[in-house]
Amino acid sequence: MPRNLRSHQRELLGVARAIAAGEAGEVRDILAAVTPGGGKSLLPVLAAQALVAGGICERICWVVPRDSLRLQAEEVFADPAWRQALGHDLSVRAADNAPGDPCRGLAGYVTTYQGIAAAPDLHLAAFRRHRYLLVVDEVHHLPGLREADAAGGRDGPEDVAAAWSAPIEPLLAMAAVRLLLSGTLERADGRRILWLPYRRGTGGRQEVDLAAPGWAVVGYSRARALAEQAVLPVSFGALDGEAAWLGPEPEGGGERPHLGPHRLKAPAPQESTRPALFTALRTGFAEGLLRRAFEATRRLRAERRLLLGTAPGETGRGLGKLLVVAPDQIQARRYLEILRGWVPAAQAGSMALAVSDERGAQESLAAFRLTPEPSVLVTVAMAYEGLDAPEVAVVAALTHVRSRPWLEQMVARATRVDPHAGPYAAQRALVFHPDDPLFARFRWRMEREQGAETRKDPRPPRQPPLDLPAWLEDEIAETRQRHGIVPLESNALALRLSTLRPGPELAAGLATARAPALQGDFLTPSGAERRLRHRLSEQVAAQAVEDAAAGVSGAVAPPRGAGLYHAYNAALKRALGDKARHEMSLAELEAALAWLERNRLREHLHLLEGDPRFGWAVRSRQGWTPPVGRAAKAASRRGTGTGGPRTM
């Protein structure tokens, strides 16, 4: 099925082609400010295709904020539908910090902020050897270095991000062309963003200079995305409630005061807003909101089963999934147990947990994106930003974070169009959240900026929320929550539904927009590397088992009783020129597998001679010579044994 570019993607491709043709003057920096879910991940492919073909760049380095996005970025280049539609043959690999060329002979590599900070010299060396297109994803995470230095001495997450800026800045300076991607042009802490140009705006406020010389800016607002049917309209389920807690201990001692019950909903933030929200997410209110999101997902899946003809109990694509965003890992595990209690034991596997301390979290996240099951994922922050899972239809926003960029990213997890779920008009994003004034302010701004009307239940009109008072700044509130209160109880009250839909000025665009294209499954370069390494391990193990059963295990002394498998692995590494498998390119791994399929490792154990780990020298002094060693040496003299992949 042919694929069509969205307007910002066409604009970006035009800029890259102009740079490649020498028609863009001094422009070497491209800023793409794309609304979350608007199709930002294809932009590096478009830029790379034009710039590599034009000889401006030789390779691509795509830097992302998290490991899960590293693998996801690699998939974009490997997508066969886009490769055919664009006519490109570029491949990049999700690289770690193994020594050597991170591209492994491909057109580029994908790494993380953390990966560059851990081995800056490795990446600098790569940039010195080749002209790179450097893509920095979600660049708003990186604060400017001068502000980071001035804000030193703190130990929060923002200081970790500041430590990432320093090793990334030299790569920005060395890159032939830079493509900076973001869904927002502001940081929650108000600092400048690394590398972006700034100017003094109205009222003396610093703002990004979109007309700076040497820069090209591509924008894609939520209003444009809705007009092109690139994202879905959002329905919000705002759940009100009340909460009670114990306040801080009095300075003179005595009992903690019992505060509340306080309502979550209010016309403007109050001193009780943050503590009430903190309490609600850790007591009975959270279960009430979770229940409503769960039931909405179950109803949606039942409706889509009828629409798509999927039998009850049968798994399939396009049925819709639930993403639960928890305030912390303790609550995430509690939410998962609550959810599993609402389904039969046989369906417990349809729900998964993806938090940083959970073993197999990355695998759960990948399965949630790429397979019909699990249909419910509980997370804290791993999946809120950049997760490309179009089947997410419902979000349970059980988080205390209220910064605008964070909430935009979270809501966008449900606004992607699912190509398996039927026509665009039949889809919507549904977000359940506490009905506090902080979230209400975010939603009001979202309505205003996208040119949307809000369809609500008949109630008195709501006034726009007021600005936050100084005492409600996030840092102060977070400290107060964590150290000053003890949650007691909360309960859910009324649920208020509203839908963000395009306003009248967008109607014409909606009528002419195109439907999304299907995306198939495909194998990425790093996935192929992992499979080949696994097959090599299987082949080595099979030979070791076969030879041990035939009595060959006496040929060497295994290291500390580890077994013949380890000796065979060592012999294979020697036969392959002492190159570790994790350092090999795809071509080298394929050649190694072909060599192993034609050779027996027992005939190459003489390569371990002199290695003290296998006790070879001791046995040789005792007059013992392994017969397989003699055969291997004879084969080597005949030129049939130890040449390895290099001679093929």
N, C-alpha and C positions, 0 to 999 in steps of 0.2 A: 504494500500500500504506500503511495507516495506521501512524503511528509512536507509540510509547508512551514516556513520560518515565520515567527512572530515579528512585529514591527521593530522591536528593539534588537532582535537578532539580525535582521536585515541591516539596520543602522550600524551595528558593530562590524558586520562583515564588510560594509562599505568603507568604514574607517580603516580597517586592517588592509584592505586592498589599496586604498589611497596611500598608506604608508609604504606598502610594498612597491608601488609604482612611482614613488618619489613625489607624489602630489600633495602630501600633507604637511609640507614645510618641516618645522622642527618638532612636530608632534611625535613623542615617543612614550607618552603616558596616557592610558585610557582608563577612565573611571566609569564603571557600569553600576548605577544605582537602580536595582531591580527589586520590585516588591517581592516579599517571600512567596515562593510558589509560582513565580512568573516565568520560569524557564531560564534561570541564570547559569545552570551547569553546562549548557551547550556552548556558551560564549567562548571558553578556551579552545574548543575544537574549531570553531569558525576562525578565530584569530590565528591559531597555529597553522591551519590549512593555508591561509593567504600569506602569512609571513614566512613560512618555511619554503613554500613554492616560489616566493619572490626573492629568496636569498637573504632577507634581512635577518632572519634567525635560523639557527641550525637545530636547536633542540628546545624542548618545553620543560619547565619545572613548575608544577602546580602545588602550592602550599595550602593546606587546609588545617582547621583548628582541632580536629579530632580524628582518631584512627579509623572510625567507622566511615567517615567521609573520604578518607584516603582510598579505600576500596571502591566506594561508590563513584569517585571521580574517574577511576580507572575504567569502570564499566561504560562511562559515557563515550570514551574513545573506541571501545570495543563493540558498541551497539551496531549490529549488522544493518539495521534499517537506515540509520543515519549514515553509515559508511557508504551505502548504496546511493542514498539520496544526495549526499554531498560529493560523492566520488573521491573520498579521501582514503588513504591507506596508512595513516599515522596510528601508532600504538604507543602507549605509555604503560609503565608498570608501577604498581604500588611498592615503593622501595623502603627498605629499612636502612640502617646505617652500616651495612656490611662494607668492608673495604673494597676499593676498586670503583669502577664506573657504575653509578647508580642507575643508568639507563639500560645497561646490559645489552647494548647494541640496538635498542629501540629508539624511537624518536624523542623520548623524554621520560620523566618519572614524576611520581606524586609522593610528597612527603608531608609531614606535619610541622607545626610550629615547634613542638617539643623535639622532633627529630633534628631540626636545624640547630636548636639550642644545645642539644647533647653532643653534636659533632660538627661545629661550624666550619672547621678546616676542610672536612670532607666535601662539603657543598661548595665552599669557595674554590677548591681545586677544580671541581667540575665546571664552574662558571669561568675559570681562567682558560680552560681548554676549548670551550665552545661559546658561540653567541646564543644566548638564551632568551626566549620569551618567558618572563617570570609572571605567573598568575598567583596573586595572593587573595585567597577566598576569605570572605567575612572579615575584611581588613579592619572593620571598626573594633575588633577585639584588641588591636595593637595600639597602645597609646604612643603619642609622640615622645621622643627620647628626652627632650628638655623638660617636659612636664613630668615624665616618669622619674627623672633625677630629682626634681624639686619635691616630688611627693614621696621620696624614699623614707624608709624607716617603718613602713607599715607591713603587715604580714597577711594581707587579704588576697583574694583571687586576682585583684587588679595588679598587684605587685608581681605575681607570677606572669601575667600577660606582659608587664613592662620588661621582665627579663627575656621574653621572646623577641621584643622589638630590636634589642641591640644586635643579635646575630643575624637578623633578617635584613636590617638596613644596608649592610655592605652588599648583599645580593641585589637589592634594589638598585644600588648605585652602579653595579657592574652589568646589569641586564641590558640587552640591546633594546628591548621593548618591555613595558610593564603594563599588565592588565589587573586592575584592582576591582574586586567584586564585593558588593555589600547590599544588604536589604535595607540599610538605614545609614544615614550620614551623621549620626550623633551617637555618643557614648553615654551610658547611664551615669557615669561619674562626671560628665561635663568636660573631660580632657579632650585635647586635640587627637586626631587619628594620625597614625604614622604615615609620613610621606605626602599626605594630602596638602594642597595649598590652601591657605586661609587668608581672609581679609577681615577688616573691622566693619561690622554691619551696623544697623540702626541700634541706637542705645549703647554703642561701644561693645556689643557682643561679637565674639569671634565666630565666623561662619565659613564654611567651605567656599573657596573662590572658584566657581564653576566656569569662569572666563579666563582663568590663568593661562599665560602663554605656554605652549608646549603640551597642553592637555586637550584631550577630546573627551566629552562627557556624553554618555548614553543613559537616558532615564526611561524607566518603565513603571508608572504608577499603578496603584490598584484599580483606579478608574479605567485606565487603558487595558489592563489585563481582563477586567470584567467585560469590557466592550468587545474584546477579541475572544471571549469565552476561554481564556487561558486559566482562569481560576473560578472557583465556585462562590456563589453568594453564601453568606454565613447566617445561621440562625443561632441565637444565644438563648440558653436556658439559665436565667439568673435565679438562684435559690436563696431566699432570705432565711435567717435563723437568728438565734440568740445564744449567748454564751456567758459563762461565769467562771471566774478564776480567782486565785489568791494573789494579791498584789505584793510588792517588795516589802521586806521586813522594815519596820519603823527604825529610824536612826537610834532611838533610845531603847530599842529592844521591844519585846512584847509580841503578841500574835500578829500574823499577817492579816491584813484586811480582806474580807470577802467582797469581791467586786462583781456587780452584775445581778441578774442577767442583763446584758446589753444587746441591742439589735445590731445585726450586721448592716442592714440598709439604713442609709441616712442621706440627706440632701448634700452634705459636704463632709469631708474627713473630720473626725473628732479625735480626742485623745484616747478614746476607747477602741478606735477602728482597728489598729494593728493588733493589740492584745486579743480582741475578740476574734479576729481572723486566725491568729496563731492558735488559739484555743479550739476554734471550730474545726480546724484541719486535723486535730489530734484526738477528737472526741466524737460524740454521736452524730454531729452534723455531717461529718465526712462520709459516714456510712449512708446517710440519707441521700446525699448528692451522688455518691457512687451508685446507689441503687437505681436512681433515675437514669443515669447514663447507661447503665447495664441494660435496663428494660428498653430504653430507646434503641439501643443497638440490636437487641433481640427482635424487636418489632421490625426494624429496618431489614434485617437479614431474612425474616419471614416474608416480607413484601417482595424482596428481590428474588427469593427462591421462586415465587410464583411468576415473576416477570421473566426470569432467565430460564425457567424450566428445570431448576435444580431440585432433586428429590430431597425430602427430609432426611437429615442425618448424613447427607452426602456433602463432601467438601468441594469447593470450587472457587474460582476467581470471581471478583466483582460483587461479593455478598456484603462487603462493608466490614470494617474492623474498628475496635475501640482502643484508643490510646489514653492511658491514665498517667497524669503527671503529678507526682507526689512531692511533698515538701522536703523529705529527707529519706534516707535508705531504710530507717526503722519503720517509718510509716508506709513506705512502698511495700515492704514485706507484709505488713499488717493488712494493707489493702488487697494484696494478692490472696491472702488466706480468706478474707471476707468474700471475695469474688468466687473462689473455688468452693466455698460453702453453699453457693447458690446454684451449682450445677451438679449433675451426677458425677460420681467418682471417675467414671470412664471418660468424662469430658475435661478433666482437670488439666490434661496435656494441651488443651487449646488455649491455655493462659500461660504467659511467660513473664519473667522478671529480667530487666536489663538495667543493672546498676553497676557502678565501677567495682564494687567489692564482690560481685557475684561471679563465680566461675562459669565460663561459657556465655558471658553476657554478649559478646560480639556475635557469637553464633546465633543466639536468640534474636538479636537485632536483625541479622541477615535473613533468618527464616521468616521473621515478621514482614520484611520487605518483599521477599521473593517467592514465598510459597503461601498456599491458602491457610495453613496453620503455622503458628498460633494466630487466633483471631483477636486476642486481647493481649496487650503489652503494658506492663506497669514499669515506669521509669522515673528518674528524678530529672536528670539533665542530658543523659546520653542521646536521647532521641528527639529533643525538642527543637534543635536547629539543624537544618540541612537534610533531615531524614526524607528520602524520596520514596514514600510509600503511598501511592495514590489510593489504595484501598482503605486508608484511614478515613472514616466518615464521621466518627464521634470522638470528641475529646472531653475527658473529665479533668478540668483545670483545678486540681486540688493542690495548689501551690500558693505560697505567700508572696512570691516575687511579683512586683507590680511595675517594674520598669517597662517603658513602652517598647523598646526593641525586643526585649525578651518575650513579652506577650504577643507581639506581632509574629515572631517566629513560631511560637507555640500554636497560635490559631492557624497559621499557614500549613501545619501538618495535615489539616483536614480539608484544605481548600484546593488541593490538586484534583484535577479531573481524572476519574478512573475509566480507562478505555474499555474495561470489562463490565461496567455497571450499567450499560444502556445509554440512552441519549442524554445530552447535557442538561436538558430541561428537567429530567427526572432526578437529578442529583442535587445535593446540598451539603454544606458542612454544618454540623451541629456541635456547639461548644457549651457544656454545662460548667457554671462557675458560681462562686459565692457572690451574692448581690451586695457587695460592699461599694462604697463611693469611689474607691481607688480604681477598681476594675470598670466602674461605670464611666469614669472620666476617660479611660482608654477607649472604651467602645464609642463614646460620643465623638472623640477625635477621629476615630476610624470612619465613622459615618460621614463627618464633615469633609474629610480629605478625599474620600472616594466618590463624592457626589452621589450619595445614596439616600434613599428614604427608608425610614424604619417603620415597619408594620407591626403594631403591638396590639395587645389586648386593650379594650376600651378602659382607660384609666386617666386620671388628671395628668396633664402634660408635665414632663420632668424638666426641671431647670438644669442647665449645664453645671457640672460640678465646679466648685471654686478651686483656686490654686491651693497647693499644699502649704500649710504653715511651716515655719522653719523647724519646729520641734518634731515634725513628721518626716524629716529626711530619712532615707533608707538606712544609713549607717546607724543613726541613733535608735531608730525603731527596731532594727535587728538586734542590737545590744539589749534593748529593753525587753524584747521578746524572750531572748535566750536566757537572760540572767535575772529578770525581774518578776516573772509571773510563773504560777503553777496552774496549768489548765485543770479545771474541775469537770465541767460538763457543758454540753451544747445540744441543741436540737434544731432540726430543719422546720421551716414554716411554709411560706408560700413560694411556688415556682412561677416565675414570670417569663413568658416566651416572647422573643422579638426576632425579626429577621432583617438582616441587612441585604437589601436588593438594589440593583442599579436604579438611579433616579431617571427622570424623563429624558435628560440630555444624553443618556446612553442607549436609548431604545433602538436607534437606527443601527448602531454598531452591533448590538446583540443579534439583530435580524440577519446580518451578513457574515457573522463569524463562522469559522470552520470547526468541524469536530476533531477531536484528538485522534492520533494514530496509535495502533497497537504496538506494544514492545514485546519482543520475544526474549527467551532465555539465551545466554551466550556465555562463552568462556573468556575470561580476562587473562592478560599475560601473567599476572601473579598467581591467578588460579591455576593456569597451566603449569607454572613452575612448581606449585605445591603438589599437583597431581603427579608430575614426573618424579619429584623427590620421593613421594610416597611409593611410587612403583619401584624405584630403585631400592628403597628399604625392603619392600616386599620380596624382590628378587634376591637380595643378599640374604634375607632371613630364610628363604626357601632353600637356597644352596647350603646354608649352614645346617639346617635341619636334615637335609638329605645326606650330607657328608658325615654328620655326627652319627647318624644311624648306620652308616657304612664303615664306621671306625676311623674316620680321618681326624677326629678331634684330638688325637694325640700328636698331631703334627706341630702344634705350637702350645705354649703355656698361656692360657687366657689371662688377661690382667685382673688380678685379685679374684679369680673365679668367676668373672663376668660371663664367659662363654665364647664359643667359636664365632658367634655373630659379630662381636666387637673386633676380633682379629680379621675377619673377612672385610669388615668396613674399612679397617686400616689398610689392608692390602688393596682394596679398590681405590682408595684415595691416592696411594702411591702410584698405582697403575694409571691414574688420571692426571699425573703430573703434580701431585700434592695440592690440588685445588679442591677446596671444600665445596660441597654441593650447594650451599646457600650463597656462594659467590659466583655460581655458573649462570650463564645466559641460557635462554630457552634452547638455542641451537646446541650448546654444550651438553645440556641435560639430555636432549634427544640422542646425541651421539653417544653419551655415556650409557644410556639404556640399550642402544643398539649393540654396543661393545659387550655389555654384560650378558646380553641374550646369546652371544656367540662364544663366550669364554667361561671357563670354570675358575672360580677364585682359588680353589685348592692348588691350581697349577702356578699361582703367583704369590704363594706365601713366602718364597725366598726374598721377596721385596722387603720383608720385615726383619731381615737379618741385621743384627746389631741394635735392634730396638729393645731396650731393657724392659719395656712394659710386657713383652711376651716371652722373656727368659730364653731367647734364642741362643745367646752366646754361651750360657751355662750348659745347655744341652749339647752344643757343638763340641765343647771341651771334653765332655764325657764320651765322645766318640759316636754320638747318635746323629745320623743324617736322615732327614725325612725323605722318603721316596718321592713324594709329590714335588719336593724342591728340585730333585734331579730332573724330573720330567719337565718341570717348568723352565729350568735353565736350558735344556735341550731344545724346547720349543722356542725359547727366546733366540737361540743361535740360528734356528731355521727361519726367524722373522715372522712367526705366527702368533706370538704370545703377548708381549707387553707393550706393543706400540700404542694402545689406547686410542681414544677418539682423535688425537692430534694427527694420526697417520691415515685416517680414513678418508 
